[in-house]
């Protein structure tokens, strides 16, 4: 039972443009959401997070939006850079004990 | 290097053998998580520790899997009588539980141990 879903396995974007990665979840009780970036042969690296009491969190080029009514969150990267090419995972948690990850979206930023 | 380390990085074994993996978390982190990741999937929660106590274990974790964190520092994950379906990347992550008793802090992941069962 996949509680966190990333329906786009891959995304290609031109350098300098906006990248939008999407994530849907089914459990309305989740109270915290995170995005991780993963390069080959490395573990995931934390990128940005958002509490369920907020609808937006911004950190430099990265912004996460949360739409609780739609059970949907998205990660915006502006402007996209070639170094952003990686697999991006969204994750959700309730109480911080167990984290549920999506299947990932592979982002390719074309120079 | 003060990050999370895992050993070995790669393990090839024959079906039926036992394997053990080690994870050394960031020293001040009191929470430690084990995940399994297969190709095309995200990390799948296996179990987690708060200090030396194992507080939660996934229902997907069979009895062949056991994890320990004896002194609240490093952790080991053992798989007994390995099966080909156990082939995966095993990830360890650590985090710090805040004073307020809740942690939504980021988890720091290690590089993983890739297990291949022949």
Interface residues (C-beta under 8 A of the other chain):
Chain A: X4 X6 X9 X31 X32 X34 X36 X41 X42 X43 X44 X45 X46 X49 X51 X89 X91 X93 X95 X96 X97 X98 X99 X100 X101 X102 X103 X104
Chain B: X4 X33 X35 X40 X41 X42 X43 X44 X45 X48 X55 X56 X58 X91 X93 X102 X103 X104 X105 X106 X107 X108 X109 X110 X111 X112
